[in-house]
């Protein structure tokens, strides 16, 4: 594959478009350049109005995700499969195996 969005105009195979921007390998470039693809606006933030949320541990060890023909997967197995497919997730970093039981 050609380098994404290089040159002018970019080669057809290297163009990130609304049709492919959420699919790998285009998604990596697209999520770093969303404003160049989709109209967006800044939304002001008032730090004085931020709600402090209570933190608590959640045990995801019994969670099962329907993976269709792959059956039901644990969160850890599902996350590992998504990474191999080119996706990333903050859940992977959390590693569900290291959670503590909910109280």
C-alpha positions in Angstrom: 0.0 0.0 0.0 1.2 3.5 -0.7 1.7 5.9 2.1 -1.5 7.4 3.3 -2.4 11.0 2.2 1.0 11.8 0.8 1.6 13.9 -2.3 -0.9 16.0 -4.1 -3.3 14.6 -4.9 -2.7 11.5 -2.8 -2.6 8.2 -4.8 -6.0 6.6 -5.0 -4.9 3.6 -2.8 -3.6 6.0 -0.2 -6.6 8.3 0.2 -8.5 8.3 3.5 -12.1 9.0 2.7 -15.5 9.0 4.5 -16.0 5.5 3.0 -12.8 4.0 4.6 -11.8 6.3 7.5 -12.9 3.9 10.3 -11.2 0.8 8.8 -7.5 -0.2 9.2 -5.0 0.9 8.0 -6.8 4.2 7.2 -8.2 4.6 10.7 -4.8 5.3 12.3 -4.3 8.4 10.0 -8.0 9.3 10.2 -8.4 9.4 13.9 -5.4 11.8 14.1 -6.9 14.0 11.4 -10.6 13.9 12.1 -11.1 17.6 11.6 -9.7 17.3 8.1 -12.3 14.7 7.2 -15.5 15.6 9.2 -16.8 19.0 10.1 -16.2 19.5 13.9 -16.3 22.3 16.4 -14.5 23.1 19.7 -16.7 22.7 22.7 -15.8 24.9 25.6 -15.0 23.4 28.9 -15.5 25.0 32.3 -13.2 23.3 34.8 -15.3 24.8 37.6 -18.3 22.8 36.4 -16.6 19.3 36.2 -18.4 16.6 38.1 -16.1 14.4 40.2 -17.2 10.8 39.6 -16.8 8.1 42.2 -14.2 5.5 41.2 -14.8 1.8 41.9 -13.2 -1.5 40.7 -15.3 -3.6 38.4 -14.8 -7.4 37.9 -15.2 -8.2 34.2 -14.0 -11.8 34.7 -17.5 -13.2 34.1 -18.3 -11.0 31.1 -18.7 -12.9 27.8 -18.9 -11.3 24.4 -20.8 -12.9 21.5 -18.2 -13.2 18.8 -20.5 -14.9 16.3 -18.9 -18.0 14.8 -16.1 -17.8 17.4 -18.6 -18.4 20.2 -18.5 -16.4 23.4 -15.1 -14.8 24.4 -13.8 -13.4 27.7 -13.1 -9.7 27.6 -9.3 -10.5 27.6 -9.7 -12.9 24.6 -11.9 -10.5 22.7 -9.5 -7.6 23.3 -6.5 -9.7 22.2 -8.4 -10.7 19.0 -9.2 -7.0 18.3 -5.6 -6.0 18.6 -4.5 -8.7 16.2 -7.1 -7.3 13.8 -5.5 -3.9 13.9 -7.7 -2.3 16.6 -6.5 -1.0 19.9 -8.4 -0.3 23.1 -7.8 1.2 26.5 -9.4 -2.0 27.8 -6.4 -4.0 26.7 -4.2 -1.8 28.8 -6.4 -2.3 31.8 -6.1 -6.1 31.5 -9.3 -7.5 32.8 -7.4 -10.3 34.5 -5.9 -7.8 37.0 -9.3 -6.5 38.2 -10.5 -7.0 41.7 -14.0 -8.2 42.6 -16.7 -5.5 42.8 -17.9 -4.7 46.3 
